[in-house]
Amino acid sequence: MRKIKKYQMVMIIAAALGVSACGSDGKDGKPGEPGTPGIPGTPGEPPVVTTSAVAKVLDWHFGDGLVNVEFTVENQDGIPVEDLDKVELLSTVTNAQGFLADTVTMTYFAGESNSKGTLTHEGDGVYTLSMPREGVTSESVGIGYIRPGNGNNGMPRTKRVMLTQTDQYAQVSTTEDAKCVACHGEFTAATGNSTWGWHQHHHALNNDQEVVIVEACLSCHTQTEKKDGGYALNTLAMIGHGKMSDGEGGKVSKGHAALWGNYSMNMKRCSTCHADDVQFTASINGCVTCHTGLFDADRVGNVNHTGFTDASCQTCHGPDGYMYAHNNGAARDEALNRYQFELISVQRSADKSQIEVTVKATDADGKSVDIAAISDATPRGWATIVKHGEAVLPGRDEGHVARSTAGVTNEDGSYTYTIEHAAPYEEGEVLVGGVDGRIAYADGNAPITVSNIKEVRRTSSDGMKCLNCHTEGLQGHGGQRGGFDLGGDACTQCHSAYSWAPGKQGEDYPMAWGPLVHNMHFGDYKVKRGVNDMPTTDKNKKVECVACHTGEINLEKVAPAVVLNGLDENSVYGITAISANCAACHSTPAAKAHMSTQGGDFNVAVTPSAVHQGESAEFNVFDPAPIVESCSVCHTPARMAEAHQY
């Protein structure tokens, strides 16, 4: 809040009451100097009130033991700030190997005993700041930022403003801001949002007031780890690779490291975060975040790197030496491109008892492939019917689509899969089907996925947006689900309202796509387990729904399919569709009670509609009647957008 001095308050009150300047004898005083019309702060005009300010760096450079910065400051109306009395400077310099290493922060504050440096006002809001900095010379290279404000003049602090790129600016980042934003969303929009993790308010701006992410982080989280703490306890390499300090001298997997171990990212695809043509410089800190065994004394057949320095690394792993083959996901790309499957049709057999899925396959050169002769991949057909916009799951006891039991190569080279255990034929039915499976390669499996799920399933989400974070195509369930053509939509073939299978550990929570995703990314699923291994997991933070959704969330368009739940076939119950999704985050008794008043039901009685002969045995089919909720009366698309900040 801006401080108002006593004499300023008197003038404000006088102006408000219309009191003119008078002498003590009641006679008119001398005429004042004429003011400049429309210019606050000049005689005859209102005083300058600064509610916010903008700084721009005009020039900066290192000198012998000095950091010198020339900058301007203007208030929200573009009026130069003439009485600045406080500026913070953060400065980082490179070491002998060219890595950002040492960070210091200093503050000039007029009249304060611990003030550093000097601040000279050149006029018209232009200032020169000169700060002492041990160890720097006119040849030093580094980065940093300034932050003027919050002194005795009452001016609010500006955003952090990065030092402009000069000959002394360290070009050290191989990570691209745009690639961070692709997963996490816009930085400024995420303030208070856990999609950015920690103290995202520490971002900086450039002179065009554009957000600077990576280099702002590097100002503190340098490329040299400080064992005794300090700014670089966790370097940006550690944060980015997800091997972070445990506070006791060791490292623990966090954040991005969790994405390597599941079906989200390929740790060998550096261009997910780094520049496409990145050239790495070997360093102890950078390499050990992935190659965690470098310091093991008993490394069989390998060199124990204990005691090595960054200079040592570059001796062996320089441009002309051995460098680990960072092939940028080439092996996986080869597997993903080895075969391309095209869905031709999904239709009933002549006697309506089976569903037939017909597909074609080509190789990387576009030549036709006989699917029956493929030996290095496991394509398999699947199909079912769609009800209330969701895939019905009568194929397996725990709720999966029905899968093929036979197939035949056709005269035109296509292949037709026969699905025997699909749901019985219904007049006017809608069919969904396709092919999934694995393509094996040295480091694992790449998924095969093709279907018409996008054409027949109702949705407000955009499965392709999942690929912003899940860059490898959501290769879940052993690497046989979720290709690049479908993204998250591939998951909805089994993760439908009709899936009553329990969680992996036997937990009772909905496996339908909407509630499952909300629980995993923003809801109770992780919170109740004390797990925070995803950059988006915090149900108390507002999130940008459009990170996953198409743009407008209209509850009137939510199909009223009851979401099944249960631990086994004898405990199946249902939750109404809107409540099942909203309760993933809004899980308090009061919130659930409110949903119930609008037609929501968390314990829908569900009885089997029939006994179905599945792939393994006979089991019940659960097909509850739809239930309509009236949430959309109040929760309109506009109010949803406002409340969820998208």
CORVENLIN-V284478 format. One record per residue. N is the residue number from 1. SS is DSSP state (alpha for helix, beta for strand, coil for the rest). Layout:
# CORVENLIN-V284478
N;SS  N;SS
This chain:
# CORVENLIN-V284478
1;coil  2;coil  3;coil  4;coil  5;coil  6;alpha  7;alpha  8;alpha  9;alpha  10;alpha  11;alpha  12;alpha  13;alpha  14;alpha  15;alpha  16;alpha  17;alpha  18;coil  19;coil  20;coil  21;coil  22;beta  23;coil  24;coil  25;coil  26;coil  27;coil  28;beta  29;coil  30;coil  31;coil  32;coil  33;coil  34;coil  35;coil  36;coil  37;coil  38;coil  39;coil  40;coil  41;coil  42;coil  43;coil  44;coil  45;coil  46;coil  47;coil  48;coil  49;coil  50;coil  51;coil  52;coil  53;beta  54;beta  55;beta  56;beta  57;beta  58;beta  59;beta  60;beta  61;beta  62;beta  63;beta  64;coil  65;coil  66;beta  67;beta  68;beta  69;beta  70;beta  71;beta  72;beta  73;beta  74;beta  75;beta  76;coil  77;coil  78;coil  79;coil  80;beta  81;coil  82;coil  83;coil  84;coil  85;coil  86;beta  87;beta  88;beta  89;beta  90;beta  91;beta  92;beta  93;beta  94;beta  95;coil  96;coil  97;coil  98;coil  99;coil  100;beta  101;beta  102;beta  103;beta  104;beta  105;beta  106;beta  107;beta  108;beta  109;beta  110;coil  111;coil  112;coil  113;coil  114;coil  115;coil  116;coil  117;coil  118;beta  119;beta  120;beta  121;beta  122;beta  123;beta  124;coil  125;coil  126;beta  127;beta  128;beta  129;beta  130;beta  131;beta  132;beta  133;coil  134;coil  135;coil  136;coil  137;coil  138;coil  139;coil  140;coil  141;coil  142;beta  143;beta  144;beta  145;beta  146;beta  147;beta  148;beta  149;coil  150;coil  151;coil  152;coil  153;coil  154;coil  155;coil  156;coil  157;coil  158;coil  159;coil  160;beta  161;beta  162;beta  163;coil  164;coil  165;coil  166;coil  167;coil  168;coil  169;beta  170;coil  171;coil  172;coil  173;coil  174;coil  175;beta  176;coil  177;alpha  178;alpha  179;alpha  180;alpha  181;alpha  182;alpha  183;alpha  184;alpha  185;coil  186;coil  187;coil  188;alpha  189;alpha  190;alpha  191;coil  192;coil  193;coil  194;alpha  195;alpha  196;alpha  197;coil  198;coil  199;coil  200;alpha  201;alpha  202;alpha  203;coil  204;beta  205;beta  206;coil  207;coil  208;coil  209;coil  210;coil  211;beta  212;beta  213;coil  214;alpha  215;alpha  216;alpha  217;alpha  218;alpha  219;coil  220;coil  221;coil  222;coil  223;coil  224;coil  225;coil  226;coil  227;coil  228;coil  229;coil  230;coil  231;coil  232;coil  233;coil  234;coil  235;coil  236;alpha  237;alpha  238;alpha  239;alpha  240;alpha  241;alpha  242;coil  243;beta  244;beta  245;beta  246;coil  247;coil  248;coil  249;coil  250;coil  251;beta  252;beta  253;beta  254;coil  255;coil  256;alpha  257;alpha  258;alpha  259;alpha  260;alpha  261;alpha  262;coil  263;coil  264;coil  265;coil  266;coil  267;coil  268;coil  269;coil  270;alpha  271;alpha  272;alpha  273;coil  274;beta  275;coil  276;coil  277;coil  278;coil  279;coil  280;coil  281;coil  282;coil  283;coil  284;alpha  285;alpha  286;alpha  287;alpha  288;alpha  289;coil  290;coil  291;coil  292;coil  293;coil  294;coil  295;coil  296;coil  297;coil  298;coil  299;coil  300;coil  301;coil  302;coil  303;coil  304;coil  305;coil  306;coil  307;coil  308;coil  309;coil  310;alpha  311;alpha  312;alpha  313;alpha  314;alpha  315;alpha  316;alpha  317;coil  318;coil  319;coil  320;coil  321;coil  322;coil  323;coil  324;coil  325;coil  326;coil  327;coil  328;coil  329;coil  330;alpha  331;alpha  332;alpha  333;alpha  334;alpha  335;alpha  336;alpha  337;alpha  338;alpha  339;beta  340;beta  341;beta  342;beta  343;beta  344;beta  345;beta  346;beta  347;beta  348;beta  349;coil  350;coil  351;coil  352;coil  353;coil  354;coil  355;beta  356;beta  357;beta  358;beta  359;beta  360;beta  361;beta  362;beta  363;beta  364;coil  365;coil  366;coil  367;coil  368;beta  369;coil  370;coil  371;alpha  372;alpha  373;alpha  374;coil  375;coil  376;coil  377;beta  378;coil  379;coil  380;beta  381;beta  382;beta  383;beta  384;beta  385;beta  386;beta  387;beta  388;coil  389;coil  390;beta  391;beta  392;coil  393;coil  394;coil  395;coil  396;coil  397;coil  398;coil  399;coil  400;coil  401;coil  402;beta  403;beta  404;coil  405;coil  406;beta  407;beta  408;beta  409;beta  410;coil  411;coil  412;coil  413;coil  414;coil  415;beta  416;beta  417;beta  418;beta  419;beta  420;coil  421;coil  422;coil  423;coil  424;coil  425;coil  426;coil  427;coil  428;coil  429;coil  430;beta  431;beta  432;beta  433;beta  434;beta  435;beta  436;beta  437;beta  438;beta  439;beta  440;beta  441;beta  442;coil  443;coil  444;beta  445;beta  446;beta  447;beta  448;beta  449;beta  450;beta  451;beta  452;coil  453;alpha  454;alpha  455;alpha  456;alpha  457;coil  458;coil  459;coil  460;coil  461;beta  462;coil  463;alpha  464;alpha  465;alpha  466;alpha  467;alpha  468;alpha  469;coil  470;coil  471;coil  472;coil  473;coil  474;coil  475;coil  476;alpha  477;alpha  478;alpha  479;alpha  480;coil  481;coil  482;coil  483;coil  484;coil  485;coil  486;coil  487;alpha  488;alpha  489;alpha  490;alpha  491;alpha  492;alpha  493;alpha  494;coil  495;coil  496;coil  497;coil  498;coil  499;coil  500;coil  501;coil  502;coil  503;coil  504;coil  505;coil  506;coil  507;coil  508;coil  509;coil  510;coil  511;coil  512;coil  513;alpha  514;alpha  515;alpha  516;alpha  517;alpha  518;alpha  519;alpha  520;alpha  521;alpha  522;alpha  523;coil  524;alpha  525;alpha  526;alpha  527;alpha  528;coil  529;coil  530;coil  531;coil  532;coil  533;coil  534;coil  535;coil  536;coil  537;coil  538;coil  539;coil  540;coil  541;coil  542;coil  543;coil  544;coil  545;alpha  546;alpha  547;alpha  548;coil  549;beta  550;coil  551;coil  552;coil  553;coil  554;coil  555;alpha  556;alpha  557;alpha  558;coil  559;coil  560;coil  561;coil  562;coil  563;beta  564;beta  565;beta  566;coil  567;coil  568;coil  569;coil  570;coil  571;coil  572;coil  573;beta  574;beta  575;beta  576;coil  577;alpha  578;alpha  579;alpha  580;alpha  581;alpha  582;alpha  583;coil  584;coil  585;coil  586;coil  587;coil  588;coil  589;alpha  590;alpha  591;alpha  592;alpha  593;alpha  594;alpha  595;alpha  596;alpha  597;alpha  598;coil  599;coil  600;coil  601;coil  602;coil  603;coil  604;beta  605;beta  606;coil  607;coil  608;beta  609;beta  610;beta  611;beta  612;beta  613;beta  614;coil  615;coil  616;coil  617;coil  618;beta  619;beta  620;beta  621;beta  622;beta  623;coil  624;coil  625;coil  626;coil  627;coil  628;coil  629;coil  630;coil  631;alpha  632;alpha  633;alpha  634;coil  635;coil  636;coil  637;alpha  638;alpha  639;alpha  640;alpha  641;alpha  642;alpha  643;alpha  644;coil  645;coil  646;coil
